[in-house]
Structures are given as C-alpha cells and as structure tokens.
Amino acid sequence: MILVVTFCAFGLRWSWSTPTGTDFLTSWSQRWQRSLILFLLPPLLAIATAISVILMGTQGQMIGLPAGWFSYAIAWGFLIYNFFLLVQLIVTGWRSLHKINTYAQVELGGQSVRILELPTMFAAQIGFWQPQLVVSRGLLENLDAAHLKAVIQHEQAHLHYRDTFWFFWLGCIRQVTFWLPNTQAIWEELLILRELRADRWAAQSVDTLLLAESILWLVSDKTDSTEIFSAALSRWTTRDRLEERIEALLNQPESPVQIPSWSFAWLFLAFLPLISVYFHS
C-alpha cells in the first residue's frame, strides 16, 4: 500500500506543468482546481494510507499478505514527523502574531491598522482566521490617498476570502511534501491565483489603473514576511507572473471568483486507502 501510494503521489505531481503562454488565459477556476488537486491529493493519500496501516496493526493479513512491524513503524514515523512539523509552524505563527501586537495601532480608512516602522513600502494581512492589517511607515509616507485606498482594498480581499487561514494549512502541506516533485511550482501557482482573485475583488471598488500602479510600486520594494502567515499585495513574483496580474486587471476584467462547493468532491478520493481496513483479517 505504501509503495503504491508513493508511486501515485509522484505520478500526480510529475503531471504538473507550469502555465506558459496561452495557458494563462485558462479560467481562474480551472487553474485553481487543477493546482489544488495536484497539490493536496498526493499528501492526503499518504496520510490516509498511514492511518490505514496503523489501524490494521502488526497482526493479521490483507489479501494474503502478512502484516508486520516494518510498514507499521514507517506509518507512525510519517505521522509523528508531520505532527511535530505542524506544531513547529503553529508556534512560529504564534510568535509572529505576538510580535505584531507590539506594533503601534492606528485607525486608517475606518479600520484598525498596525504600523511597521520601516522606510520600505509594505502592506499585508498577517494572522490566521482574523488577521491584522500591517502597513509600513514608508507606505503611508510615499502613497497618496487614492493609491493607499487601492492597497487597503486589495488586503481587504484577503480578509474576505480568509486567505491567511487557508494558506496557512496549504503552507503546512508544502512543508511536509518538500520531497515530492513540483511542490514549489504548484505553491507559486496557488499564490498567484490567490493574488489574481484579490485583485479582481479590489477592482470592484477602486480604479484598476490605480491598483495596477500600486502593485508595480510595492512589488519593486520588497519587505520580508512569513509566507504562510501573511497575504500581501507586494509578495515576490516573477516578471511573467507580474505581467499576468497587470494584464488581468487592465484587459480582462472579471467578477470576483466564487468556488462552487461541489468542486471539492474529488477530496473523497484521498480517503480511499481507508477502505483497505475492511479487507484486513
């Protein structure tokens, strides 16, 4: 079971190809579903398989093959490793939030904002389910009111979609599947799709040209932040991905993306290994 799932996981990840050229024109929902399936299904299959092996124990047989300690130890080791890594990430996130709470707090545009005392331009939602908006002193001093509003609206989009919460868990998956091919490539694709969605949501209430200009200014002025605890308009991106964001804003206006609930039906495939427990005797 462990070998079969490992081969399946590698096969799924190897089927990934980075979008290029006309692939960028594929609808957001199609790209999102494909990326999410290839990102989540392999590790979920591995976790379900490990749980199945543990439930079956070290005694008995399945389809004529005897159970033993070797696979049982591998399954426990895999789950324990993932658990401790998750705890480590949660502790790191908690420390980051504790540090943010020491920043000065002001009212900006009718909402509470934390001020980061840096000359560079930076804005991000940082946290989990209820993140806090953090902006740098340089952003407040260098942007006019119109561009500042565009930046804040983009960050409000991340709050609207709870991006910091969901991408924390996706970031955990990224950490535990570093050994699978194309992990970083698919992670980057999910990040750019997240930003495209936030751009579209913000474009409902601010001028798209102002938003595009804000993206260009902030991307060129980088400030380090923890990727899986923050969602920022200024996050690093390649030139091709930056051009994709600008073109999407200026040439392809679309309504904010809604993900239908039925699109997650494929997640049931991840739990198929659990059925094997019933064939154990």
ChimeraX attribute file (.defattr): number of C-alpha atoms within 10 A of each C-alpha:
attribute: neighborCount
match mode: 1-to-1
recipient: residues
	/A:1	13
	/A:2	16
	/A:3	9
	/A:4	10
	/A:5	18
	/A:6	17
	/A:7	11
	/A:8	16
	/A:9	22
	/A:10	15
	/A:11	15
	/A:12	18
	/A:13	21
	/A:14	14
	/A:15	10
	/A:16	17
	/A:17	11
	/A:18	12
	/A:19	14
	/A:20	10
	/A:21	7
	/A:22	7
	/A:23	10
	/A:24	14
	/A:25	13
	/A:26	10
	/A:27	9
	/A:28	16
	/A:29	15
	/A:30	10
	/A:31	17
	/A:32	15
	/A:33	16
	/A:34	12
	/A:35	22
	/A:36	17
	/A:37	15
	/A:38	20
	/A:39	27
	/A:40	18
	/A:41	21
	/A:42	22
	/A:43	20
	/A:44	17
	/A:45	23
	/A:46	25
	/A:47	19
	/A:48	19
	/A:49	26
	/A:50	24
	/A:51	20
	/A:52	23
	/A:53	25
	/A:54	18
	/A:55	14
	/A:56	21
	/A:57	17
	/A:58	16
	/A:59	12
	/A:60	13
	/A:61	15
	/A:62	15
	/A:63	9
	/A:64	9
	/A:65	9
	/A:66	12
	/A:67	18
	/A:68	15
	/A:69	12
	/A:70	9
	/A:71	17
	/A:72	19
	/A:73	14
	/A:74	15
	/A:75	21
	/A:76	15
	/A:77	13
	/A:78	15
	/A:79	15
	/A:80	12
	/A:81	11
	/A:82	18
	/A:83	12
	/A:84	11
	/A:85	15
	/A:86	18
	/A:87	11
	/A:88	12
	/A:89	18
	/A:90	15
	/A:91	12
	/A:92	14
	/A:93	20
	/A:94	15
	/A:95	12
	/A:96	16
	/A:97	17
	/A:98	11
	/A:99	10
	/A:100	19
	/A:101	12
	/A:102	11
	/A:103	14
	/A:104	12
	/A:105	15
	/A:106	12
	/A:107	9
	/A:108	12
	/A:109	12
	/A:110	7
	/A:111	10
	/A:112	13
	/A:113	20
	/A:114	22
	/A:115	22
	/A:116	21
	/A:117	12
	/A:118	13
	/A:119	15
	/A:120	19
	/A:121	23
	/A:122	28
	/A:123	29
	/A:124	26
	/A:125	28
	/A:126	29
	/A:127	23
	/A:128	22
	/A:129	14
	/A:130	12
	/A:131	20
	/A:132	21
	/A:133	24
	/A:134	23
	/A:135	23
	/A:136	20
	/A:137	18
	/A:138	16
	/A:139	23
	/A:140	17
	/A:141	11
	/A:142	14
	/A:143	15
	/A:144	10
	/A:145	11
	/A:146	13
	/A:147	21
	/A:148	19
	/A:149	21
	/A:150	25
	/A:151	30
	/A:152	20
	/A:153	22
	/A:154	30
	/A:155	27
	/A:156	18
	/A:157	23
	/A:158	27
	/A:159	22
	/A:160	11
	/A:161	16
	/A:162	18
	/A:163	26
	/A:164	26
	/A:165	22
	/A:166	14
	/A:167	22
	/A:168	21
	/A:169	16
	/A:170	17
	/A:171	19
	/A:172	16
	/A:173	19
	/A:174	21
	/A:175	16
	/A:176	17
	/A:177	18
	/A:178	11
	/A:179	10
	/A:180	19
	/A:181	17
	/A:182	21
	/A:183	20
	/A:184	15
	/A:185	16
	/A:186	21
	/A:187	19
	/A:188	18
	/A:189	18
	/A:190	20
	/A:191	19
	/A:192	20
	/A:193	19
	/A:194	19
	/A:195	23
	/A:196	22
	/A:197	23
	/A:198	26
	/A:199	29
	/A:200	23
	/A:201	23
	/A:202	24
	/A:203	24
	/A:204	14
	/A:205	12
	/A:206	17
	/A:207	16
	/A:208	21
	/A:209	15
	/A:210	16
	/A:211	27
	/A:212	22
	/A:213	14
	/A:214	21
	/A:215	22
	/A:216	16
	/A:217	17
	/A:218	21
	/A:219	19
	/A:220	14
	/A:221	15
	/A:222	14
	/A:223	17
	/A:224	8
	/A:225	15
	/A:226	11
	/A:227	16
	/A:228	22
	/A:229	27
	/A:230	25
	/A:231	31
	/A:232	25
	/A:233	24
	/A:234	22
	/A:235	23
	/A:236	20
	/A:237	14
	/A:238	11
	/A:239	9
	/A:240	10
	/A:241	19
	/A:242	17
	/A:243	13
	/A:244	15
	/A:245	21
	/A:246	20
	/A:247	13
	/A:248	19
	/A:249	20
	/A:250	13
	/A:251	9
	/A:252	11
	/A:253	14
	/A:254	13
	/A:255	11
	/A:256	16
	/A:257	13
	/A:258	10
	/A:259	12
	/A:260	8
	/A:261	7
	/A:262	7
	/A:263	10
	/A:264	12
	/A:265	8
	/A:266	12
	/A:267	14
	/A:268	9
	/A:269	11
	/A:270	18
	/A:271	17
	/A:272	13
	/A:273	20
	/A:274	17
	/A:275	12
	/A:276	16
	/A:277	17
	/A:278	10
	/A:279	10
	/A:280	20
	/A:281	13
